Amino acid sequence: MKSQEFTNISIRGRVAFAILCLEKAIIHFGFDIYDWSFVLNLLWSITNTKLGSWHYPLAECTGRSIINDEGHLDDLEFLTKEKFWELNKLYKNANHAILRMIDLIFEISTRDLYASIVNASPDTLKYLQEIIDMMNQNEIPLPDAKLFQKFPITENEGWGREFSRDEIYNGDNI
């Protein structure tokens, strides 16, 4: 699969595909999906929240932020110290692929946040391709790209309409 299949899919649709990849990777690598609920719910909020400030809590919760900011707990705006240390432990026990996917999802979701989406947002397609490549390298089945065609880039200035995870599979699991 190539990210070019997502040229006509909204940024929110691309993010949703990437999050489903992350969910599959978490399971594939033997991590408990329920331990990741907080992170996954935060990521899914991208698809069903008004554009604006939703990315601030996400920025504070990426693996890069949690692992590198251990000495800056007084700077926390969205997390409690207890939740910070819970995430710190989770991320330190995770592997590089999981942490990288979270960073890439953040990049896809914020790359064009304050700019117009031009030429189908090639940067987000590049990040999405990196996730697809990681999935293939680890022999993790990819979600069906056709499920995301109902979220066209022509809606909402490229971001697409708001939707929930349940709308992708009509309530089925990954």
C-alpha positions as CSV (number, residue, x, y, z in Angstrom):
1,M,0.0,0.0,0.0
2,K,1.1,3.5,-0.8
3,S,0.1,6.7,1.0
4,Q,-0.9,8.1,-2.4
5,E,-4.1,6.1,-2.0
6,F,-5.0,8.7,0.6
7,T,-4.6,11.8,-1.7
8,N,-8.4,12.3,-1.7
9,I,-8.9,11.4,2.0
10,S,-9.1,14.2,4.6
11,I,-6.5,14.9,7.2
12,R,-8.8,13.5,9.8
13,G,-9.3,10.3,7.7
14,R,-5.5,10.0,7.4
15,V,-5.1,10.4,11.2
16,A,-7.8,7.7,11.8
17,F,-6.0,5.3,9.5
18,A,-2.8,6.0,11.4
19,I,-4.4,5.5,14.8
20,L,-5.9,2.1,13.6
21,C,-2.3,1.2,12.6
22,L,-1.1,2.1,16.0
23,E,-3.9,0.0,17.7
24,K,-2.9,-3.0,15.5
25,A,0.8,-2.4,16.4
26,I,0.1,-2.3,20.1
27,I,-1.7,-5.6,19.9
28,H,0.9,-7.1,17.5
29,F,3.8,-6.3,19.9
30,G,2.0,-7.9,22.8
31,F,1.1,-4.7,24.8
32,D,-2.3,-4.5,26.6
33,I,-4.5,-2.2,24.5
34,Y,-6.3,-1.1,27.7
35,D,-3.1,0.3,29.1
36,W,-3.0,2.6,26.1
37,S,-6.7,3.8,26.4
38,F,-5.8,7.3,27.6
39,V,-3.4,7.8,24.7
40,L,-5.7,6.3,22.1
41,N,-8.7,8.3,23.3
42,L,-6.7,11.5,23.2
43,L,-5.6,10.6,19.6
44,W,-9.1,9.7,18.5
45,S,-10.3,13.1,19.8
46,I,-8.5,14.6,16.7
47,T,-11.2,13.1,14.5
48,N,-14.2,14.3,16.4
49,T,-13.2,17.7,18.0
50,K,-13.3,21.1,16.5
51,L,-10.0,22.3,15.1
52,G,-8.2,24.6,17.4
53,S,-6.6,23.8,20.7
54,W,-7.0,20.0,20.9
55,H,-3.4,19.5,20.0
56,Y,-2.0,21.2,23.1
57,P,-2.9,18.2,25.4
58,L,-1.6,15.8,22.7
59,A,1.7,17.7,22.5
60,E,2.1,17.3,26.3
61,C,1.4,13.5,26.0
62,T,3.6,12.4,23.2
63,G,6.4,9.9,24.2
64,R,9.0,12.5,23.2
65,S,7.5,15.0,25.7
66,I,6.9,12.5,28.5
67,I,10.3,10.9,28.4
68,N,12.3,14.1,27.8
69,D,10.5,16.3,30.3
70,E,10.9,14.3,33.5
71,G,12.5,17.3,35.2
72,H,9.9,19.8,34.2
73,L,6.7,18.6,35.9
74,D,5.9,22.1,37.1
75,D,5.3,23.0,33.4
76,L,2.5,20.5,33.0
77,E,-0.7,22.2,31.9
78,F,-3.0,19.3,31.1
79,L,-1.6,16.2,32.8
80,T,-1.5,15.5,36.5
81,K,1.8,14.4,37.9
82,E,0.3,11.0,38.6
83,K,-0.8,10.7,34.9
84,F,2.6,11.9,33.7
85,W,4.4,9.1,35.6
86,E,1.8,6.6,34.4
87,L,2.5,7.6,30.8
88,N,6.3,7.7,31.5
89,K,6.2,4.1,32.6
90,L,4.0,3.1,29.6
91,Y,6.3,4.8,27.1
92,K,9.5,3.5,28.6
93,N,8.2,0.0,28.3
94,A,7.1,0.5,24.7
95,N,9.2,-0.1,21.7
96,H,10.5,2.4,19.1
97,A,7.8,1.6,16.6
98,I,5.0,2.5,18.9
99,L,6.6,5.7,20.1
100,R,7.5,6.7,16.5
101,M,3.9,6.0,15.3
102,I,2.5,8.3,18.0
103,D,5.0,11.1,17.0
104,L,4.0,10.6,13.3
105,I,0.2,10.8,14.2
106,F,1.0,14.0,16.0
107,E,2.8,15.3,12.9
108,I,0.0,14.3,10.5
109,S,-2.6,16.0,12.7
110,T,-0.7,19.2,13.2
111,R,1.3,19.7,10.0
112,D,-1.3,21.9,8.2
113,L,-3.1,23.1,11.3
114,Y,-2.5,26.8,10.8
115,A,-2.1,26.8,7.0
116,S,-4.2,26.0,4.0
117,I,-4.0,22.4,2.8
118,V,-2.4,22.6,-0.6
119,N,-1.7,19.8,-3.1
120,A,-3.4,17.2,-0.8
121,S,-0.8,17.9,1.9
122,P,2.2,16.0,0.7
123,D,3.9,16.2,4.2
124,T,1.1,14.3,5.8
125,L,1.2,11.7,3.1
126,K,5.0,11.3,3.7
127,Y,4.4,10.7,7.4
128,L,1.6,8.3,6.6
129,Q,3.9,6.4,4.3
130,E,6.4,6.0,7.1
131,I,3.7,4.4,9.3
132,I,2.7,2.1,6.4
133,D,6.3,1.1,5.9
134,M,6.7,0.3,9.6
135,M,3.6,-1.8,9.5
136,N,4.9,-3.7,6.5
137,Q,8.3,-4.2,8.0
138,N,6.8,-5.7,11.1
139,E,4.3,-7.8,9.1
140,I,1.3,-6.1,10.7
141,P,-1.8,-6.2,8.5
142,L,-2.9,-2.7,7.4
143,P,-6.5,-1.4,7.8
144,D,-8.5,-1.3,4.6
145,A,-7.9,2.1,3.0
146,K,-11.3,1.9,1.3
147,L,-12.9,2.4,4.7
148,F,-11.7,6.0,4.7
149,Q,-13.0,7.1,1.3
150,K,-16.1,8.3,3.0
151,F,-14.0,11.1,4.6
152,P,-13.0,13.2,1.5
153,I,-10.4,16.0,1.5
154,T,-13.0,18.2,-0.2
155,E,-14.8,18.7,3.1
156,N,-14.0,21.3,5.7
157,E,-11.0,22.8,3.8
158,G,-9.2,19.5,3.7
159,W,-9.7,18.5,7.3
160,G,-12.9,16.6,6.6
161,R,-15.9,16.3,8.7
162,E,-15.9,15.1,12.3
163,F,-16.4,11.4,13.0
164,S,-15.8,8.8,15.6
165,R,-13.9,5.5,15.5
166,D,-17.3,3.6,15.4
167,E,-18.2,5.3,12.1
168,I,-15.3,3.6,10.4
169,Y,-16.3,0.0,11.2
170,N,-19.8,0.6,12.2
171,G,-18.9,-0.6,15.7
172,D,-16.7,-3.6,14.7
173,N,-13.2,-4.0,16.2
174,I,-10.0,-3.7,14.3
